[in-house]
Amino acid sequence: MYLGDRTWPELGEYFAEESLALVPLGSTEQHGPHLPESTDHRIAQALAREAAERTGYLCTPTINVGVSSHHRQFNGTMWVEPGVFRDYVESLTRNLTYHGVDRVVFVNAHGGNVQHLREVGRRVRDDEVAYAVEWMWDESIPDLVDDLFEHNGPHGGPKETAMMLHIDDDLVREDQFERARDEGVRDVEHFEGLRKHGARTFYDAIDNTESGVLGDQTDATREKGEQLFEAASDQLVKLAEWLDDQPFEELMPRDHV
């Protein structure tokens, strides 16, 4: 069920019976010469809509711009300051609680959002108004990701490329795969530029990668993207169903010992 396509009486029927919402979040930022800047929020939206379709849970509109200033040197990247992002997401979450939602899954597809979504979840939980949990699609299926790609990468790599080939291949520039690989970092695991003597000495993506991406994009296929999408969707459905089954009081902070 997508909130934006329903009338208020229809939504009233949902809120009378259910108390869970899926909130897709991503970014609008560079993903190299081969992927659109909408990559993250398109992945999050597709997964959230799929889980909502399979379960009947509510899916909200997508938050398209996130915490992305570390990609700012590349044309078109959009971002908001971390505090603004946290306050916005918290406000939206409290909006949902007004209608009766008391548990939320942040369906996230952008690493820069993770710590901030965790903070929002802590805020609303500490106030005992809702339980909100951050879910990152690739972290739900790490073994499959490792099995499918020899040279994976955390940004613009083959896992995101394969997912976009499955979700909307018209937006993928397949003729730019080799450029993305050759001007980026193919073997992330052994790239010394990412760390110096145990310290992360970089702050922006451009400090390490000319193309803006990490990993070997030439290893991505539509078939692998379909595998990733189905496996991640399964995990999201299971998470939502588990969360819906939990007694609300069991999700709240425990008393002082």
N, C-alpha and C positions, 0 to 999 in steps of 0.2 A: 504494500500500500504506500503510494507516494503522496505525502501531505498536500503538495501543491495542486494535485489533480482532483482532490476531494472537496465536497461542499462542507460547510460547517455542521449541518445536521448529521452528515455521514461520519464526520470526525467525532461528533459527540457520541455516536454509537461505539466508536472504537475506544474512546477514553472511558466509557462506562464499563468496558470489559477488560481493557489492557492497560498496562502502565510502563511499557518499554518502547524506546525509540532508538533508531539508528541514525547517527549524524555523520555523513561523509565529509571528510576534510582532506585538502591537499595543498597545492600551491599553483602559482602561475609563474614559472621560472624556466630558465634555459635548461634544456636537456640535450645539448649538443646539436650538431648539424643535421641529425637524422630523426629527432623526435620533436613534436610540438611542445610549446611551453605549457600546454594544458595537460600534459601527461599525468601528473600526480592526481589532479582532481578528477580526471576522467576515469582513472583506475579505481579510485575510492568510490566514486559515484556508481560505476558499473557493479562493483562488488556489493555495495549497500542495496542497490535496487534488486539485484539478484536474490540476496538473502531475504529482503522484504517480500519479494514475489513468492518465494518458497515457503515462508513462514507465516505471512500475514501481518507481521509486525510493521510498525510505522517507520517510514524513511523520510527524513526532513530534506529541505533544499541543501545543496552542497555549498560548503565554505571553500571558495576557490583560491583565495589569497592567504598565505600563511607567513611563517617566519623564514624568510629567504634572503636576507641581506648578504649572506655569504656567496651568493651568485650575482650580486648586483653589477659587476663589471661587464656582464654579458647583456647584449641588447634585449630590452623588453622585459627583463625580470622585474616582477612586482613583489612588494613585501610590506608588512606592517611591523611596527616595533613590537618586541615580545610582550611588553606590558599591555599594549593595546589589544593584541591578539588574545591574551589570557582573559582580559576583562570582557571582550566581545563574546568569546565562547562561553564564559561563565554566565553572562547575561542571557544568552540564548538558552542555555541549559535551565536556568531558573524560570525562563519563559515557559519551557516545557512542563516544569513542575506545577505551574499555575493551572495547567490543563489536566493535571493528574498523573503525569509521568514521574516515576520515582527511580527509574533505572535507565541508563543511557550507555550505548556503545559508540564511542568515537571511532568511526571507521576511517582510519588514517592511512595515507599513502605518501607521506612526506616526513623524512627523518627529522627535519628542523622543527617540526611541531611536537615531537614526542614529549620532551621534558615539560613543555608548557601545558599540554593536555593532562599530564599526570598532576600538575599543580592545580589545575581547575578541578580535577576529580577529587583531590584532597580537600579543597575548599568546600565544595558542596557536601561532601561526606562529613567533614568536621561539623558542619551546620546541621547535619542529619536531615537534609531535605531531599537528597538523592544519592544514588550510587552510580558514578560515571567511571567507565574504564576505557583506557586507550588500547586500541587493537591495530597492529601494523601487519599488513597482509603477508609480507615475505617472512616475517618472524614467526608466523603461524605454520609455515611449511619449510623449515630450514633444510631438512634432509633432501627433499625433492629438488630444491634450488641447487644444492651442491651436486646432486646426481646429474642434473640436466646440463650444467655449464662448467667447463674447465676453468675459464677465466671470468668469473663473475665480478660485478662491481656494484658499489652501493648507490651509484647515481648515473643514470643514463646507460647502464650496462645491459647485458643480454636479457636479464629477467624482466626489466621494465620494457625493453624493446619487444620481447616476445609477447608480453601482455598486451601492448598496444597493437601488435600485429593481429591479435585475436579480437580485441575490442573494436578497433577502428583503423584498419590497415590503410585506408585512404590518406591518413594523416602521417604515415610513416614514410620517410625518404630512404628507401632501400638502397638507392645508389650512393648514399653517403655513409654507409656502414664502415667501409674501409677507412675513410677519412676520420671518422669518429674514433676508431681504434688507433690509427697511426698517430694522430695528434693528441691522443689522450694517454691514459695509463692502462695498458693491457693486463699486466700481471700485478694486481694490487698487493697481493700477499708479500711479494719480494721487492716492492718499490720503496727504497730507502728514503725518498723525499717526503714520505708521509710522516715520518718520525725522526727525531734526532736524540740519540742517547735516552730513549724512553719518553721523550716529551713531544707533544704535538706542537710543532713550531709554526704551523700554518693557521690562518684564520679564514681565508677565502678559497673557493674552488680553483680560481685562476692561479693560485700559488703553486698548484701541483699539475694542472692539466690544461693544455692549450685549447683543446676542443671542448672542455667543460665536463667531460665524462670519464668514467672509469670502467674498465672491463673490455671484453671482446664482443662487440655487437654482431659480428658476422656469425656468431654461434646461435643467434636467435631465429626461431621459426614459428609459424602459425600454430603448428601442432604442439610445440612446447608451451606456447602461450595458452592454448586451450587446457593443457594439463595443469598449469599453474592456476588458471582461473577457477577451474572446477575444484581443485584441492583446497584453495584458499576459501572459496565460497562454502565448501563443506565445513571448514573450521569456524567460519563466521556464524553459520547457522547453528552449529553446536554450542558456540559461546552464548548466543542470544537465548537459545532454549535453556541452557544451564542457568543463566542469569535470571530468566523469568521464573524459574522454579525455586529460587532461593527466598526464604522468608526475609522480609525487608530488615527486620531487627538484627538478623545474622550478618547483614552487610555493613552495618554501622560500626563506629569505633567501639572498642571494648572499654569497660570501666577501668579506672586506675586500680592497680593491685594493692 
